[in-house]
Amino acid sequence: MNEFELIRCLTRDLPTNESVVVGAGDDCAALEIGDAERLLLFKTDAVVEGIHFTRETPPEKIGRKALARCLSDIAAMAGTPTAAVVTIALPKKFEPEFVEKIYAGLNALAERHGVAIVGGETTTNPERVLISVALVGFVARKKMLLRSGAKVGDAIFVTGELGGSLAGRHLDFEPRLAEARWLAENFSIHALMDVSDGLAGDLRHILAASKVGAEVLKSAVPISRAAKQNAKRGDAAKPAFVAALTDGEDFELLFTVASRDAVPLLDAWKKKFPALKLSCIGRIIAREGITLREKAGTRLLSAQGYAHFS
């Protein structure tokens, strides 16, 4: 049983109440708070030593990543983060200076995005460091974006470049908060999420939620320099295109928009965010699955994204 099979099993019978607008299954939960204009966004995420970072990782970057992952999920709903609580689990023999530096990295990113750190928990965990962040934010009720709105004929876009995260990009990524809010405010975006488990996996999440398929143009997928360099290191290295599809932890935005809006959006994006690449990588189709279009023709894409336990 992999991560997503386990999630489906655990979320089948979750209790709910009248406050829930969006529950398990999207990037954040969205809750009623009695505000006619806004909804509350609620998200939690964790980083674990040996999985998301190593003992050699600079502690400031560990703390930064722990918060940045949650910020990216708030971005995926076009929201604005507000406050977080942090749980840190440590081996009995830990170095206080190391932990303080973790918090220094976390605090610096929080201050940049106006996030208050309002509490948390400390506990013991044998052998490994674990950090869990729970984050709340707000989103304009009429601007919230979900995974489930993709429509046949939509253009598929992705920001930045993909693949090669283990070369260090997974520690230094920028949550696309401003970009996502700009998209929601200026265009009718049909579906949006962040790319945390690889394009091949996360595009499938949008397709499943929207009950559609996709055709992806291989030559249009933006591949990072790190992925290309890794592919040149030997026959055993992962091909750059496969890395772009499957490495995960890119934390870029993946979204769909009506085809008529594709060119105006690209033009406006270049003026608003000239330093950040935006690529149209394909279109939404009715047929299930992901069809890959390449020079030799088309084929069904078998590659999957990253999944824990698999």
N, C-alpha and C positions, 0 to 999 in steps of 0.2 A: 504494500500500500504506500503510494507516494504522498507528498504533501497535499496535493489538491484532492485526491481521493479521501484522505483523512478529513480535510475540511468539509467536504460534502457530507461525510458521515456524521461529523460532529454538529453541523448546522441544520440538520433535517428538522429537529424538534426544539429549536431554541424558543424560550418564552419571549413574548413581546408585549407591548402595551400601546396606548394611544399616542404616545410621544414619538414613536418610531416612524419616520418618513422613508428612510433608507436603512436597512439592516445589514446583516452579513452578506457579502458577495460583491461589494464595490470597494473602492479605495478607502473610503471612510464611511462611518455611520453618519446619518443626518437626522437630527432630532428637533422636534417642536419645543420652543421655549416661550411661547406666548407673544412672539414678535411677528407682526404682520409682514415685515420686510426681510427678515433674516431667519436662517436656520443655524443650529449649532452643529458643527462637525466634530467628530470624536474619533481618535485613531490611536492605536498602540503598535509598537514594533520593538524588536530586540536585536542586539548584536551579541554574538557569542565568540569567545576566544577559540581559535582553531577553525572557525567557520567563516566569520566575517572579518577577522583580523588575526594577526599572529602576535606572539610575545615580543617580536622585534618591531612592531608597528609603533611609531611615535604616539604617546598617550594623548596628546592634544588632538591628533587625527582620529583616534578612537572615539573620543567624546563628540567631536564634530560630526562624524558619520552617524552616531547613534541618534542625534537629533535630526540630521539632514534627511534621513530616510523617512521620518514622519512628516517633515516639511514637504517632501516630494509628494506624499499622498494627499496632503491638504491642497497642494497645487493641482493635483489630478482631478479635484472637484471644483477648481477655480475659486478656492477660498483664501481666507487670510488667517494665519495662525495667531493665537492669543496667549495661551499659557500651557505649561507642561509640568508634569511630575516625573521624577526620575527614580527608578529602582536600580541599585547597583549591588551585585552579588560578588563577593570576593573570597579567595582562599584565606585560611586563617593567618598565614604568613604573607601579608601584603606590605608594600612600601607606601606609606602615606603620601610621599611626594609624587609617586606615580599616579595615585588616585586624584590628587589635587590638579595635576596636569590634564587628566581626563576631563575634569570639570572646567578647566580653563578653556579647552577647545570647545566644549559644549556651550559654555556661557558666552563666548565670543560670537558664535553663530547665532545664538538666541538674541543677543543685543542687536545684531545686524538686522534681524527681522522683527524686532519689537515684541519678542516672546518673553514672558515672565516665567521664571522657574519658581514654582510655588510650593515645592515640597517633594516628598518621595519616600524611599525606604532603603535601608541598608541591611544586608543579610550575608550569611556565609554560604559559599558554594565550593565544594571540594575541587581543587586543581585549577579551575578555569574562571576567568572573569566573565560576567554576564551583565549587560546593561539593558534595561527595558525603559522605554519612554512612552508615556501616555500624553497625548497632545489634543487640545481643543482649539477650535477656531470658529469663524463665522463665514457664511456665504450668503449672498443675496438670493432670496428665494427663487427669483425668476432667472437667475444666471447659473445656478448649480448645474454642473455637467456630470453625466454618468457614462458607464460603459455601454449602456443598452440602447442607444439611439441611432446607431449606424443604419443607413438606408441604401438600398440597391442604387448604384450609380454614383455614390459618394466618392470623392477623391480621398486617398489615405495619405496623411502627412506624418513626418517625424522630425523632431528638432535635433540639432547637433549631429554627432557621429556615434557609431555603435561598435561594440566589440573591444577586446583588449583591456577589460576593466582591471584584471589582476596586475597589470603593469603599474598600477597606482591610481588610476582614474576613479576607482571605487571609493577612494578616501578623499578625493578633492572635488567631487561633482558639485554643481550648483543647483539647488532645487529651483525649478522653473516657475516660481510663484508669480512674479510680475508678468511673465509671458502668458501664463494660463489665464490670469484675470483680464489681460488685454484681449485675448482671443474671445473670451466670453462676453466682453463688453462691446466688441466691435463686429463680431460675425456670429452667424447662427451655426455654432459648432454642434454636430449631431452626437458625437461620442468622444470621450477623452479618458485616457489613463496614463500613468507613467510606466516607463519600461524598466522594470526591476528584475524580471526573470528572463530577459531576452526577447527580442522581437518575435521570434517564432512562437514563443509561449504566450506573450501578452496580447499579440494580435488575435490569437485564438480566444482569449478571454472576451475581447470585444465582440468577436463573431458569435460566440456562444450566447452571450447576453442579448445580442441583437437578432439572433436567429438568421444569420446571413453568412456568406462566404467572401473570399477576397482573391484578387489576382494581383500579384506582386511582380514588378519589373526588376529583375536581378540587378541590372546595371544602374538602377536608380537608388539602391540601398546605400546610404552613406557609411562607409567603413572607416574606422579610426586609423590613424597612423600606427598606433600601438598594435592593433590587430594585424596590420600588414607587415610590420616588422617581426612580430612573433611568427608569422607564417613563413618567413624567409630563413628561419633558424635551423631548419632541417626537415627531413621527410616525415618525422613523427609529429611535427607541429600541426596544429589545427589550421585548415585553410581559412584565409581572412574572411571570406563570405560566411562560412559556417560560424566563425567567432562572432561576427556581427549579429547573427541570428540567435545564438545560444549562450553566449558568455554571461549575460545578465549584469545587473548593477550598473546600467548606463544612466538610469534616472532621467531620461529624456521624455518629452511629451509625445504621445502617439494619439492622433485624433483623425476624425473624418468630418468632411464638410461637403455640401452640395457641389457638384462639379462646376456649376456656373459661378461659384464664389472662389474657385481655386486660384485663378490668375489674379483677381483683385486682392486676395489675401496674400499671395506671394509678393506682390508689388508693395503692399502696405507694410508687410513684415520687414522687407529689406530696408525700408526707411526708418522703422521703429527700432529694429534690433539688427543693425548692420553687422555686428560681430558674431552673431549666432546663425549658423546654417539652418535652413528649413528645406526639406526635400519632400516632393510628392513621389511616393514609392509605388502607387498602384491605385486600384479602385475596388469598391465593394460590389460583389456580384451575388446572384441568388443561389448559385450552386454551393453546397457546403464544402468546408475545408479551405486550404490555401493553395491556389494554383500559381506556380512559379513560371514566369515568362522569361526565357533566355534565348540566346542566338539559335540554339538547336531546336527550339520549339517550346512547348509547354509541358509541364508535368506537375503532379501533385507533390507538394512539399511535405516530406516526412520528418524533417528536423523538429525537435521539440525544444522548449526553453528549459531553464534550470528548475529543478524541483527537489526539495529536501526529501530524504529517505529513499530516493530512487538510485 
